[in-house]
Amino acid sequence: MLLSGSEAYRPPVPTGFQEFRSALQEHRLRLLLAGRSGTGKSATGNSILQRKHFLSRLAATAVTSACATGSCRWASWDVEVLDTPDLFSPEVAQADPGFEERGRCYLLSAPGPHAVLLVTQLGRFTAQDLRAWQGVKALFGAGIAARAVVVFTRREDLEGGSLQQYVRDTDNRALRELVAECRGRCCAFDNRAADGEREAQVGELMGLVEELVRDHGGAPYTNDVYRLAQTLGGLSPEERLRRVAERLAARAPTWPLAGLWWWPKPPPGIRYKLGLAALLGALFLLYLLCRRWPEAASRRPGDRDTLLSDPEAYRPPVPTGFQESRSALQERRLRLLLAGRSGTGKSATGNSILQRKHFLSRLAATAVTSACATGSCRWASWDVEVLDTPDLFSPEVAQADPGFEERGRCYLLSAPGPHAVLLVTQLGRFTAQDLRAWQGVKALFGAGIAARAVVVFTRREDLEGGSLQQYVRDTNNRALRELVAECGGRCCAFDNPEWPTGSGRHRSGS
């Protein structure tokens, strides 16, 4: 009967949206902002509210530390927006061990959200975003996907292009599957847009939310925790929070290493390849250790004693000035090697140095650069060679470059060696991935490469005229501060323009 006459089970759809809106028991919409830290959740909330309500600023670590709400009037709706801290990553178990903040999230959004806005950044949908989405479903239940809208920040990076085409053409399978899981509901925000454009963006989002409300008959999303919260209305806020936190704790996985379930599970064939790669990697490390041991054993004892007693004897003379250094060089060539994780703007930074569009650089949800490439220009009296690199520095390079061919090409193209390594990272987005990429740089070239490294921040415009040195000094991201210190304090920031193809002009100095 259900298959043959399924139409009988559909609620009647109002002939007009105004009639539907009048049929609702409440004219209130609850929107819950979700996603990983640093994607622009708070700024998106401010755009919806049409005012600066949530704390949103450039920072190297998460700014939002607790759930917060704001409200506004949109058409005939009373809209409530709930901003959230990092409740959805695997690290939440350490940050919120007693489930208090996750309990507050439930209580502040009770009796349930009408829509969950999953915020991610255009061109930067990473494994962290995917794990955050898995965390959203773990916290609220898999059914939350039926209430989700994917909101991309940095709409300006589309440069007038179509968001739908961007999603359709991306080779980031995880992103395509996410949007499909959310039934294609997505929109993009430029959180710095002028008032008129910002209102149009909010209108597009609210149109998607209204469709969601209509499809669910005006009812908010609910589950057993929301239903529990509804029954606790007569209790004190502290007691309500305690009861909800207890329910969440009871629902959470308790088996050892429960955090591993956040990771997407590869199919059996991929698991076999990963295991084989791990085995071969271990054998390779063992080979290196066995190879180096005889060299260490055969080293003359006097070498170390001489070094300790007279270290200056092993230091090359340092020129008194840069002009003298330049004259002393046999070649007037500078080799610059771009390094860092994918998606930070390495290729765009290379184009800025070359002052023309030479390396492929475009908005994409996955890495654009797939092989090492070089470009050259003239700067003052220097011939400058720039080497752009693909993802050679992340832990995944063992699978992407199992035969070391691309890493070998990197060495050959930068021979006899780089004069500087430019470690590119994005302002406000120095993550564990960036740190692992820096560790990968040192693993590939040796720890001494830190003496040749310069940290280059992209998105300089986000400083809004502020001081980069103050940003680094004041950040509470210890790993970033230690990185800059390890590089001798050498850092600068780039605002990379979009260079027209074939454009270029030689820099006489800067």
C-alpha positions as CSV (number, residue, x, y, z in Angstrom):
1,M,0.0,0.0,0.0
2,L,2.9,2.4,0.8
3,L,4.6,1.7,-2.5
4,S,1.5,1.7,-4.6
5,G,-0.1,4.7,-2.9
6,S,2.7,6.6,-1.3
7,E,1.0,10.0,-2.2
8,A,-1.6,9.2,0.5
9,Y,1.1,9.6,3.2
10,R,2.3,13.1,2.1
11,P,0.9,16.0,4.1
12,P,-1.0,18.5,2.0
13,V,1.2,21.3,0.7
14,P,-0.2,24.8,1.0
15,T,-0.9,26.5,-2.3
16,G,1.2,29.6,-1.3
17,F,4.0,30.2,1.1
18,Q,2.2,32.9,3.0
19,E,-0.6,30.4,3.8
20,F,2.0,27.9,4.9
21,R,3.7,30.5,7.1
22,S,0.4,31.4,8.7
23,A,-0.2,27.8,9.6
24,L,2.9,27.5,11.7
25,Q,2.4,27.6,15.5
26,E,5.5,29.8,15.9
27,H,7.1,32.4,13.6
28,R,10.5,31.6,14.8
29,L,13.5,30.1,12.9
30,R,16.4,28.6,14.8
31,L,19.7,28.4,12.8
32,L,22.7,26.5,14.2
33,L,26.2,27.3,12.8
34,A,28.4,24.3,12.6
35,G,31.8,23.3,11.1
36,R,35.4,23.3,12.0
37,S,37.1,26.3,13.6
38,G,38.4,29.1,11.4
39,T,36.0,28.8,8.5
40,G,34.1,32.0,9.3
41,K,31.1,30.7,11.4
42,S,30.9,33.8,13.6
43,A,31.3,36.2,10.6
44,T,28.6,34.3,8.8
45,G,26.3,34.7,11.9
46,N,27.0,38.4,11.9
47,S,26.1,38.6,8.2
48,I,22.7,36.9,8.9
49,L,22.1,39.2,11.9
50,Q,23.2,42.2,9.8
51,R,25.3,43.5,12.6
52,K,28.5,42.7,14.5
53,H,27.2,40.5,17.4
54,F,29.5,37.5,17.6
55,L,33.2,38.0,18.2
56,S,34.9,37.6,14.8
57,R,38.5,38.5,14.2
58,L,41.7,37.3,12.5
59,A,43.4,34.8,14.8
60,A,45.7,31.9,14.5
61,T,43.5,29.8,16.8
62,A,39.8,29.5,17.5
63,V,38.1,32.7,18.6
64,T,34.8,31.3,19.7
65,S,35.1,29.4,23.0
66,A,31.5,29.0,24.1
67,C,28.0,28.8,22.5
68,A,26.3,32.2,21.9
69,T,23.0,33.3,20.5
70,G,21.8,36.3,18.6
71,S,18.5,37.2,17.1
72,C,17.0,39.4,14.3
73,R,13.9,40.0,12.3
74,W,13.7,38.8,8.8
75,A,10.5,39.3,6.8
76,S,7.9,38.0,9.3
77,W,10.3,35.6,11.0
78,D,12.0,35.9,14.3
79,V,15.4,34.4,13.6
80,E,17.6,33.0,16.3
81,V,21.2,32.2,15.4
82,L,23.4,29.9,17.5
83,D,27.2,30.2,17.1
84,T,29.2,27.3,18.3
85,P,32.9,26.7,19.3
86,D,34.8,23.6,18.3
87,L,32.2,21.0,19.3
88,F,32.6,18.8,16.2
89,S,36.2,17.8,15.8
90,P,37.8,14.7,17.4
91,E,39.5,17.0,19.9
92,V,36.2,17.8,21.6
93,A,36.6,14.9,23.9
94,Q,39.6,16.7,25.5
95,A,38.1,20.2,25.3
96,D,34.7,19.2,26.6
97,P,35.1,16.0,28.7
98,G,32.0,16.5,30.8
99,F,29.7,17.3,27.8
100,E,28.8,20.6,29.4
101,E,29.3,22.8,26.3
102,R,27.6,20.3,24.0
103,G,24.8,20.2,26.5
104,R,24.5,24.0,26.4
105,C,24.4,23.7,22.6
106,Y,21.3,21.5,22.9
107,L,19.6,23.7,25.5
108,L,20.2,26.9,23.6
109,S,18.8,25.4,20.4
110,A,15.9,23.6,22.0
111,P,13.3,22.4,21.0
112,G,15.5,21.9,18.0
113,P,17.0,23.8,15.0
114,H,15.1,24.4,11.8
115,A,18.4,24.3,9.9
116,V,22.0,23.6,10.5
117,L,24.4,25.7,8.5
118,L,27.6,23.8,7.8
119,V,30.2,26.5,7.2
120,T,33.3,25.8,5.1
121,Q,35.7,27.9,3.1
122,L,35.8,28.0,-0.7
123,G,38.7,26.1,-2.0
124,R,39.6,24.7,1.5
125,F,37.4,21.7,2.1
126,T,39.9,19.4,3.9
127,A,39.9,16.2,6.0
128,Q,39.2,18.5,9.0
129,D,36.0,19.7,7.5
130,L,34.9,16.2,6.7
131,R,35.6,15.1,10.3
132,A,33.7,18.1,11.6
133,W,30.7,17.0,9.5
134,Q,31.0,13.5,10.9
135,G,31.1,15.2,14.3
136,V,27.8,17.1,13.6
137,K,26.1,13.8,12.8
138,A,27.6,12.1,15.8
139,L,26.3,14.8,18.1
140,F,22.8,15.3,16.6
141,G,22.2,12.0,14.7
142,A,22.5,11.1,11.1
143,G,19.1,12.6,10.4
144,I,20.5,16.1,10.8
145,A,21.7,15.9,7.1
146,A,18.0,16.4,6.1
147,R,18.2,19.9,7.8
148,A,21.7,20.9,6.6
149,V,22.7,23.7,4.3
150,V,26.4,24.0,3.2
151,V,27.5,27.6,3.5
152,F,30.8,28.5,1.7
153,T,32.6,31.6,2.9
154,R,35.0,33.6,0.7
155,R,32.3,34.0,-2.0
156,E,34.5,36.8,-3.5
157,D,37.0,34.1,-4.5
158,L,34.4,32.8,-7.1
159,E,35.1,36.1,-9.0
160,G,31.6,36.1,-10.4
161,G,31.7,32.4,-11.3
162,S,28.9,29.9,-10.5
163,L,29.0,28.1,-7.1
164,Q,27.0,25.2,-8.6
165,Q,29.6,24.8,-11.3
166,Y,32.4,24.9,-8.8
167,V,30.8,22.1,-6.8
168,R,29.9,20.1,-9.9
169,D,33.4,20.4,-11.4
170,T,35.5,19.9,-8.3
171,D,37.6,16.7,-8.1
172,N,37.1,16.7,-4.3
173,R,34.9,13.7,-4.1
174,A,34.2,14.2,-0.3
175,L,32.9,17.7,-1.0
176,R,30.6,16.6,-3.8
177,E,29.3,13.8,-1.6
178,L,28.6,16.2,1.2
179,V,26.6,18.6,-0.9
180,A,24.7,15.6,-2.4
181,E,24.0,14.3,1.1
182,C,22.5,17.8,1.9
183,R,20.3,17.5,-1.2
184,G,22.3,20.1,-3.1
185,R,21.5,22.9,-0.6
186,C,24.4,25.3,-0.6
187,C,25.1,29.0,-0.9
188,A,28.1,31.3,-0.6
189,F,28.8,34.3,1.6
190,D,31.2,37.3,1.3
191,N,31.2,38.4,4.9
192,R,32.7,41.7,3.9
193,A,30.2,42.6,1.3
194,A,28.3,45.9,1.3
195,D,24.9,46.1,2.8
196,G,22.9,45.5,-0.4
197,E,25.0,42.5,-1.5
198,R,25.0,41.1,2.1
199,E,21.2,41.3,2.2
200,A,20.9,39.5,-1.1
201,Q,23.2,36.7,0.3
202,V,21.1,36.4,3.4
203,G,18.0,36.3,1.2
204,E,19.4,33.4,-0.8
205,L,20.2,31.5,2.4
206,M,16.8,32.2,3.9
207,G,15.1,30.9,0.8
208,L,16.8,27.6,1.3
209,V,15.8,27.6,5.0
210,E,12.2,28.4,4.2
211,E,12.1,25.4,1.8
212,L,13.4,23.2,4.5
213,V,10.8,24.5,6.9
214,R,8.1,23.9,4.3
215,D,9.3,20.4,3.6
216,H,9.1,19.4,7.2
217,G,5.7,21.0,7.9
218,G,7.2,23.8,10.1
219,A,8.5,21.4,12.7
220,P,12.1,21.7,13.9
221,Y,14.6,18.9,14.0
222,T,14.3,16.7,17.1
223,N,15.8,13.6,18.7
224,D,15.8,12.0,22.1
225,V,18.1,14.6,23.7
226,Y,15.9,17.5,22.5
227,R,12.8,15.7,23.7
228,L,14.5,15.2,27.1
229,A,15.4,18.9,27.2
230,Q,11.7,19.8,26.6
231,T,10.6,17.8,29.7
232,L,13.1,19.6,32.0
233,G,11.5,23.1,31.8
234,G,10.6,23.3,35.4
235,L,14.2,22.6,36.7
236,S,17.0,25.0,37.4
237,P,19.4,25.7,34.5
238,E,22.2,23.9,36.3
239,E,20.1,20.8,36.7
240,R,18.8,20.9,33.1
241,L,22.4,21.1,31.9
242,R,23.5,18.2,34.2
243,R,20.7,16.0,32.9
244,V,21.4,16.7,29.2
245,A,25.1,16.2,29.7
246,E,24.5,12.9,31.3
247,R,22.3,11.8,28.4
248,L,25.0,12.9,25.8
249,A,27.7,11.0,27.8
250,A,25.6,7.9,27.8
251,R,25.1,8.1,24.0
252,A,28.9,8.6,23.3
253,P,31.2,5.7,22.3
254,T,33.0,4.3,25.4
255,W,35.2,1.6,23.9
256,P,39.0,2.2,23.9
257,L,40.4,4.6,21.2
258,A,36.8,5.7,20.5
259,G,38.2,8.8,18.7
260,L,39.3,6.5,15.8
261,W,35.7,6.2,14.6
262,W,35.8,9.9,13.5
263,W,38.1,9.0,10.7
264,P,36.6,7.9,7.3
265,K,37.2,4.2,6.8
266,P,38.9,3.3,3.6
267,P,37.7,0.3,1.5
268,P,39.5,-3.0,2.0
269,G,41.6,-2.6,-1.2
270,I,42.9,0.8,0.0
271,R,43.6,-0.6,3.5
272,Y,45.8,-3.3,2.0
273,K,47.8,-0.7,0.0
274,L,48.2,1.5,3.1
275,G,49.4,-1.5,5.1
276,L,51.9,-2.4,2.4
277,A,53.1,1.2,2.2
278,A,53.6,1.3,6.0
279,L,55.6,-2.0,5.8
280,L,57.8,-0.7,3.0
281,G,58.4,2.6,4.8
282,A,59.5,0.7,7.9
283,L,61.9,-1.4,5.9
284,F,63.3,1.7,4.2
285,L,64.0,3.4,7.5
286,L,65.7,0.2,8.8
287,Y,67.9,0.2,5.7
288,L,68.9,3.9,6.3
289,L,69.8,3.1,9.9
290,C,71.9,0.2,8.9
291,R,73.6,2.2,6.2
292,R,74.4,5.1,8.5
293,W,75.7,3.0,11.4
294,P,79.0,2.0,9.9
295,E,79.6,5.7,8.9
296,A,79.1,6.8,12.5
297,A,81.2,4.0,13.9
298,S,84.1,4.8,11.6
299,R,84.2,8.5,12.5
300,R,87.5,9.6,14.0
301,P,87.2,10.4,17.7
302,G,89.4,13.5,17.2
303,D,86.8,15.1,14.9
304,R,84.3,15.7,17.7
305,D,87.0,16.9,20.1
306,T,88.3,19.4,17.6
307,L,84.8,20.7,16.9
308,L,84.0,21.2,20.6
309,S,87.3,22.8,21.4
310,D,87.4,25.2,18.4
311,P,84.0,25.5,16.8
312,E,84.9,28.7,15.1
313,A,87.3,26.8,12.9
314,Y,84.3,25.2,11.2
315,R,82.3,28.4,10.5
316,P,82.7,30.0,7.1
317,P,83.6,33.7,7.2
318,V,80.5,35.9,7.3
319,P,80.6,39.0,5.0
320,T,80.4,42.3,6.8
321,G,77.6,43.6,4.5
322,F,75.1,42.4,1.9
323,Q,76.9,44.2,-1.0
324,E,80.1,42.4,-0.1
325,S,78.2,39.1,0.1
326,R,76.7,39.7,-3.3
327,S,80.1,40.4,-4.9
328,A,81.6,37.3,-3.3
329,L,79.1,35.0,-5.0
330,Q,80.2,33.2,-8.1
331,E,76.7,33.4,-9.5
332,R,74.1,36.2,-9.3
333,R,71.3,33.7,-9.0
334,L,68.7,33.2,-6.2
335,R,66.8,29.9,-6.0
336,L,63.6,30.1,-4.0
337,L,61.6,27.0,-3.1
338,L,57.9,27.3,-2.2
339,A,56.9,24.8,0.5
340,G,53.9,24.1,2.7
341,R,50.6,22.3,2.7
342,S,48.3,22.4,-0.3
343,G,45.7,25.2,-0.5
344,T,47.7,27.9,1.2
345,G,48.5,29.9,-1.9
346,K,52.0,28.7,-2.9
347,S,51.4,29.0,-6.6
348,A,49.8,32.4,-6.2
349,T,52.7,33.6,-4.1
350,G,55.1,32.4,-6.8
351,N,53.2,34.4,-9.4
352,S,53.4,37.5,-7.2
353,I,57.2,37.0,-7.0
354,L,57.4,36.6,-10.7
355,Q,54.9,39.5,-11.2
356,R,53.0,37.5,-13.8
357,K,50.7,34.5,-14.0
358,H,53.1,31.6,-14.6
359,F,52.1,28.9,-12.2
360,L,48.6,27.4,-12.4
361,S,46.6,29.0,-9.5
362,R,42.9,28.9,-9.3
363,L,40.1,28.3,-6.8
364,A,39.7,24.6,-6.3
365,A,38.5,22.2,-3.5
366,T,41.6,20.0,-3.9
367,A,45.3,20.6,-4.7
368,V,45.9,22.3,-8.1
369,T,49.6,21.8,-8.4
370,S,50.5,18.2,-9.2
371,A,54.1,18.4,-10.2
372,C,57.2,20.6,-9.5
373,A,57.5,23.6,-11.8
374,T,59.9,26.5,-12.1
375,G,59.7,30.1,-13.2
376,S,62.3,32.9,-13.4
377,C,62.5,36.6,-13.3
378,R,64.9,39.5,-12.8
379,W,65.1,41.3,-9.5
380,A,67.6,44.1,-9.2
381,S,70.8,42.4,-10.3
382,W,69.6,39.0,-9.4
383,D,68.3,36.2,-11.6
384,V,65.6,34.7,-9.5
385,E,64.4,31.1,-9.9
386,V,61.2,30.1,-8.2
387,L,60.3,26.4,-7.7
388,D,56.7,25.6,-7.0
389,T,55.9,22.3,-5.4
390,P,52.9,19.9,-5.1
391,D,52.0,18.1,-1.8
392,L,55.5,16.7,-1.0
393,F,55.5,17.5,2.7
394,S,52.3,16.0,4.2
395,P,52.2,12.5,5.7
396,E,50.2,11.4,2.6
397,V,53.2,11.8,0.3
398,A,54.2,8.2,1.0
399,Q,51.0,7.2,-1.0
400,A,51.2,10.0,-3.6
401,D,54.9,9.5,-4.3
402,P,55.8,6.0,-3.3
403,G,58.9,5.8,-5.6
404,F,60.3,9.2,-4.5
405,E,60.3,10.4,-8.1
406,E,58.6,13.8,-7.5
407,R,60.7,14.4,-4.4
408,G,63.7,13.6,-6.5
409,R,62.6,16.1,-9.2
410,C,62.3,18.7,-6.5
411,Y,65.9,18.1,-5.6
412,L,67.1,18.2,-9.2
413,L,65.2,21.4,-10.1
414,S,66.5,23.2,-7.0
415,A,70.1,22.0,-7.4
416,P,72.8,22.8,-6.3
417,G,70.4,23.9,-3.5
418,P,67.9,26.7,-2.6
419,H,69.0,29.9,-1.1
420,A,65.7,30.2,0.7
421,V,62.7,28.1,1.4
422,L,59.4,30.0,1.6
423,L,57.0,28.2,3.9
424,V,53.6,29.4,2.8
425,T,50.7,29.4,5.2
426,Q,47.4,31.4,5.4
427,L,46.8,34.1,7.9
428,G,44.5,32.9,10.7
429,R,44.6,29.3,9.5
430,F,47.8,27.8,10.9
431,T,46.6,24.3,11.7
432,A,48.1,20.9,12.6
433,Q,48.3,20.3,8.8
434,D,50.6,23.2,8.4
435,L,52.8,22.0,11.3
436,R,53.0,18.5,9.8
437,A,53.9,20.1,6.4
438,W,56.8,22.0,8.1
439,Q,57.9,18.7,9.8
440,G,57.8,17.2,6.3
441,V,60.0,20.0,4.9
442,K,62.6,19.2,7.6
443,A,62.3,15.5,7.0
444,L,62.9,15.9,3.2
445,F,65.7,18.5,3.4
446,G,67.1,18.1,6.9
447,A,66.6,20.0,10.1
448,G,69.2,22.6,8.9
449,I,66.7,23.9,6.4
450,A,65.2,26.0,9.2
451,A,68.2,28.4,8.8
452,R,67.1,29.1,5.3
453,A,63.3,29.4,5.9
454,V,61.0,32.4,5.6
455,V,57.4,32.1,6.7
456,V,55.2,33.7,4.1
457,F,51.6,34.4,5.2
458,T,49.0,34.8,2.4
459,R,45.7,36.8,2.8
460,R,47.6,39.9,4.0
461,E,44.4,41.8,3.4
462,D,43.0,40.2,6.4
463,L,45.3,42.2,8.6
464,E,43.3,45.2,7.7
465,G,46.3,47.5,8.1
466,G,47.4,45.8,11.3
467,S,51.0,44.7,12.1
468,L,52.1,41.2,11.1
469,Q,54.7,41.2,13.9
470,Q,52.0,42.0,16.5
471,Y,49.7,39.3,15.1
472,V,52.5,36.7,15.5
473,R,53.5,38.0,18.9
474,D,50.0,38.1,20.3
475,T,48.6,34.8,18.9
476,N,47.9,32.1,21.4
477,N,48.9,29.5,18.8
478,R,52.1,28.3,20.4
479,A,53.0,26.2,17.4
480,L,52.9,29.2,15.1
481,R,55.0,31.3,17.5
482,E,57.6,28.5,17.8
483,L,57.7,28.1,14.0
484,V,58.5,31.8,13.4
485,A,61.1,31.7,16.2
486,E,62.6,28.6,14.7
487,C,62.9,30.5,11.4
488,G,64.8,33.3,13.1
489,G,61.7,35.6,13.1
490,R,61.8,35.9,9.3
491,C,58.2,36.3,8.1
492,C,56.2,38.5,5.7
493,A,52.7,38.7,4.3
494,F,51.4,38.7,0.7
495,D,48.1,39.9,-0.8
496,N,48.2,37.8,-4.0
497,P,46.4,39.5,-6.9
498,E,44.9,37.7,-9.8
499,W,47.5,38.2,-12.6
500,P,46.2,38.3,-16.1
501,T,47.7,35.6,-18.3
502,G,50.9,36.8,-19.9
503,S,51.1,39.9,-17.8
504,G,54.3,40.8,-16.1
505,R,56.7,43.5,-15.2
506,H,60.2,43.4,-13.7
507,R,60.7,44.5,-10.2
508,S,63.5,46.9,-9.7
509,G,63.3,46.6,-5.9
510,S,61.1,46.3,-2.9
